[in-house]
Amino acid sequence: MSPGPALGYQAYQPQPPLVGSSPRRGLLGGGTNQASLTAIGVAALYICIAFTLHFVFIGIVPLLASIRAVRRREPLAPLAVVAAVVALVVSITAFAH
């Protein structure tokens, strides 16, 4: 015996999406720039810590996040690469002094 109307089951029918609803999206639209924003944010944090606390981090996290952004072809990837390079240069020059 197959399940059907006799057993109180109804066939699955997909429901149309609600009016005005959209899929869940992350910060700044859909998470398309997730790695780029991570690289930019961590680079900014590294630079702020280097100048305020005089404690230097080597910028490997922003560098790896910017590489991931380039591989994903994110729109903000070039900005992430610039931020990672700036964080790396600041950390090297601050470490040298």
Protein Blocks (a to p, Z undefined) as FASTA:
>chain_A
ZZdfknopacdddddddehiacdddeehholmmmmmmmmmmmmmmmmmmmmnopacdfkk
lmmmmmmmmmnopaklmmmmmmmmmmmmmmmmmmmZZ
